[in-house]
Amino acid sequence: MIALLPSIIILLAASLALPDANPTLYIFDKLFASNKRLHSSFNGKRIWITGASSGIGAELARQLHNHGAKIIISGRKEEELRRVQSICQTNDVSDSDSDSSSIVS
């Protein structure tokens, strides 16, 4: 029981210091999710993201693209989708010969 006390104190402090309602996500992100693991999980996969013209969808498209995923984005605002596509292509770390994102409007 005494051996668990430092772990309990750390978890309690983390949960109080975070604005997130679920401290386990924060702990998982800090301890287990690494760029290498994310890149190996998403590299070369085709992922279709709906609502990617702004907000969470746009950020998800950017991050998945940075981890090597080939993304297909769709949404209602074509010019915003083009903006997200250009952001992804600007940060492109894959082969420049292949088009790694597509737009569906």
Backbone torsions as a table, in degrees:
resi	resn	phi	psi	omega
1	MET	NA	-42.7	-179.2
2	ILE	-68.1	-30.7	179.0
3	ALA	-67.7	-27.3	-179.9
4	LEU	-82.5	-14.9	-175.8
5	LEU	-57.8	-46.5	178.0
6	PRO	-60.6	-38.1	178.8
7	SER	-65.0	-41.3	179.4
8	ILE	-64.8	-41.5	179.5
9	ILE	-64.3	-41.7	179.0
10	ILE	-63.9	-44.9	179.2
11	LEU	-63.9	-40.2	178.5
12	LEU	-64.7	-44.9	178.8
13	ALA	-63.3	-40.1	178.9
14	ALA	-65.1	-39.7	-177.9
15	SER	-70.8	-29.8	178.8
16	LEU	-79.7	-29.2	-175.8
17	ALA	-85.9	-8.9	-174.0
18	LEU	-104.9	139.8	175.0
19	PRO	-77.3	-15.9	-179.4
20	ASP	-68.9	141.4	-179.3
21	ALA	-75.3	-17.7	-177.1
22	ASN	-122.6	97.6	-177.3
23	PRO	-66.9	-18.4	179.4
24	THR	-66.1	-31.8	176.6
25	LEU	-65.5	-41.1	178.2
26	TYR	-63.5	-45.7	-179.2
27	ILE	-63.9	-43.2	178.0
28	PHE	-60.8	-44.6	-178.8
29	ASP	-62.1	-41.9	-177.3
30	LYS	-76.4	-32.1	-173.8
31	LEU	-100.4	-32.9	-169.7
32	PHE	-118.1	-29.1	-177.1
33	ALA	-86.9	113.8	178.3
34	SER	-118.1	159.1	178.3
35	ASN	-60.9	-36.9	179.2
36	LYS	-63.8	-43.9	179.1
37	ARG	-66.1	-42.9	179.0
38	LEU	-64.4	-41.0	-179.7
39	HIS	-65.0	-41.4	179.2
40	SER	-69.0	-27.4	179.8
41	SER	-76.2	-37.1	-172.1
42	PHE	-107.5	-12.1	-175.7
43	ASN	-60.0	123.7	177.5
44	GLY	82.7	-6.3	180.0
45	LYS	-80.0	146.1	175.0
46	ARG	-96.2	125.1	-176.8
47	ILE	-130.3	129.0	178.5
48	TRP	-100.7	123.1	-179.2
49	ILE	-114.2	119.5	176.3
50	THR	-93.2	148.9	-178.2
51	GLY	70.3	35.1	-174.4
52	ALA	-90.3	8.6	-177.0
53	SER	-76.2	-20.7	178.8
54	SER	-161.8	170.0	172.9
55	GLY	66.8	-138.1	-176.1
56	ILE	-61.9	-40.4	-179.5
57	GLY	-62.3	-42.1	179.4
58	ALA	-66.3	-42.4	179.3
59	GLU	-67.7	-39.3	177.2
60	LEU	-62.5	-42.5	177.7
61	ALA	-60.3	-44.3	-179.5
62	ARG	-63.4	-47.2	-176.9
63	GLN	-68.6	-42.5	178.9
64	LEU	-64.8	-38.5	177.4
65	HIS	-63.0	-39.8	178.2
66	ASN	-65.6	-23.7	178.1
67	HIS	-94.3	14.0	171.4
68	GLY	95.2	3.0	179.9
69	ALA	-75.6	147.1	172.1
70	LYS	-94.1	112.6	-171.3
71	ILE	-103.4	148.1	171.2
72	ILE	-120.1	121.3	-178.0
73	ILE	-112.0	143.0	177.2
74	SER	-140.1	153.4	-179.9
75	GLY	179.5	-177.0	-176.3
76	ARG	-87.0	-26.2	-173.9
77	LYS	-105.0	102.1	-174.6
78	GLU	-63.3	-40.1	-178.7
79	GLU	-67.2	-33.2	175.3
80	GLU	-69.6	-36.3	175.9
81	LEU	-64.0	-39.7	176.5
82	ARG	-62.3	-38.0	178.4
83	ARG	-64.1	-45.3	178.6
84	VAL	-63.3	-40.4	178.9
85	GLN	-62.4	-43.3	-179.1
86	SER	-67.1	-35.3	176.7
87	ILE	-63.5	-43.6	179.3
88	CYS	-64.3	-41.3	-178.6
89	GLN	-72.2	-28.0	176.6
90	THR	-67.8	-37.4	-179.6
91	ASN	-91.6	15.2	-172.9
92	ASP	-63.6	126.6	177.0
93	VAL	-110.6	-1.4	-179.7
94	SER	-91.5	-172.2	179.5
95	ASP	-61.8	134.1	180.0
96	SER	-75.9	-14.0	179.3
97	ASP	-73.2	-29.5	-176.6
98	SER	-98.2	139.4	175.8
99	ASP	-83.4	115.2	-172.7
100	SER	-102.5	9.3	174.0
101	SER	-145.2	147.4	179.9
102	SER	-130.8	154.8	179.5
103	ILE	-116.9	133.9	171.9
104	VAL	-123.7	121.2	179.6
105	SER	-118.0	NA	NA
